[in-house]
Amino acid sequence: MIQKNYFKQLILISTSLFCFTLFSQETHNGICGSEVPENFLEIENNNKESFNQYLNDYYNKLHSKTSTAITNVPAKIHIVTDTNGATNITESQILDEIDEANSFLANSFLEITICEETNYIANNALYDFDYDEQELLYQNNQENIMNIYFVESINQGAVAGYTHYPGSTSQYYDVIVMDNQATTNSVSSTLIHEFGHHFNVLHTHGLSNEPGSTDELVNGSNCTSAGDRHCDTPADPLINNSNVSSVNCMYTGNATDPIGQYYNPDTSNIMSYSPDSCTDFFSIEQYARMYAGYHLFRGTYYKCPSFNVDFTSEINESCDDYISVNFTDTSVGATAWEWDVDGDDIIDYTEQNPSHDYIPGIYDVTLKISNGSEILTKVFPQHINFSSNIYETSTVNLKLFIVDLNENTWEFKDSNGTILYEGGPYEQNGEHNHEFDVLQSECYTFTIYDTAGNGLDGYNWMVGSEYYELTTETDDLIYSNTNFGSEESKLISTEYLNLNATIPNTISISPNPANNFIMIKYENLKPDYYTIYDINGRLIQSSSINKYSDLKIDVRTFEKGMYFISIEINQNVVNLKFLIK
């Protein structure tokens, strides 16, 4: 159950839109007046890559490939009463509705958490609320959280509730307004319906509420670009209580899509206008959209002022095939910490500010805090995204696509900081290609600069969008990016397994001390075999070395202490010691 005074679960997602959901005693009795802003498609397109990454993260979670921890999303309740303090809704009724909503939102790995005390607003004018009174109502907003207002009525054509989509430029961005009756009605799904909108889920009938405007085809051939943009929700001709039976929830209409096929909509979907008594379902793609919408648009800034979970991280990158990350807790009110830094649902650290070594991969980071009575959890999806810096190539290729002229320069340096190649600024837009000759066993740094401080964010409809990419001589992608601010650097190591070398060799272990893995480093001749012993001489692990990945040794299961490793190279043995911290 929701704790009355502190955190319970909320959810957010979407793209910029303003929504009314009409209500009657038992059914949605009208149209949701969703006003799609002019930049709706622009917002969708500009965030497509990041949004898709979060969608992929969600699906990975469903298969337990990343942390399945639920993120607490802070919200504040505002109850509007008349000037005498009278109202037809109770805090307990609201918390019950949010509990019900959380039973759905858990499938998006999100949970609404009530932040601080309920705010009561005694105001006759706002009690029976008009849309033109928004500014007066929203003077009560708490910054950086979801503000949920409960009013006696919304005098805007029997509106039951409305919200704003992520991406909205409105000053009232983080708001949901609910009609009391729509909240307390036993069959109403209005509150969870509005949460869906707030987290970027569209109506199943699409962007428009005009009858006959649905553009999604029954055969699903345009499902990703029409209707609600989901392929696991059937095309919806704008079903409502006039063409769906509230008794058996059967669709009774005979409408056809633009190519003449009869609709067969899902009357149980919460994001439809089907009668409330029928709606009790979200699809998997809708849940994924909620998850992506929250983390992309709101998760970066939502926090409760008195008890909040957050951290910063410092990534120390080198040309070695690992990175060290120092985490600094910036939570408010925490007295205990639990860190899962690699997304495996296993607690790795309980200290406040841990450090961790990562091998290449994409990792969620989860921080759970406690103040002795409450617990708060936040997942930072894909917080660590580290790809190998090591490539087998004799050249590095740079492709630079320019729209905004005279803004961009770049440098290519060796490990001594010597500039080997440089270029820009460019006086001609379009594609520019450069090739850098590189040596083996060297560490290079590519740095790109932008005098405007906005990276490569230019777009021209005749030319295209700006970007840069680095590739090997075999066209394997090293790195690509667009938005990087004033400058960005990428390390590139040309170390590789030299199977034929016969010259003297130097062997080392890094990192040392270690806590997650060690890497066997060499200069010329590839090691053949290794054996690890503990301080008492007991055999712990041994393996042959046939490929580069064999040089990375997982030591997460090792006890703290000193260990010895014997490394065989061309029938010679090198003995080293390392420490597990």
LINQUI-V419584 format. One record per helix or strand of 3 or more residues. SS is the DSSP state (A for helix, B for strand). FROM is the first residue (numbers start at 1). LEN is the number of residues. If there is no record, write none. Layout:
SS;FROM;LEN, SS;FROM;LEN
This chain:
B;17;6, A;40;7, A;48;15, B;71;11, A;91;18, B;110;5, B;119;4, A;124;4, A;131;10, B;146;6, B;159;6, B;175;5, A;180;5, A;190;9, A;276;3, A;284;15, B;311;7, B;322;8, B;336;5, B;355;5, B;361;10, B;375;12, B;395;8, B;408;6, B;419;6, B;430;8, B;443;8, B;467;6, B;477;5, B;487;7, B;507;4, B;517;6, B;529;6, B;539;6, A;548;4, B;552;3, B;561;9, B;572;9
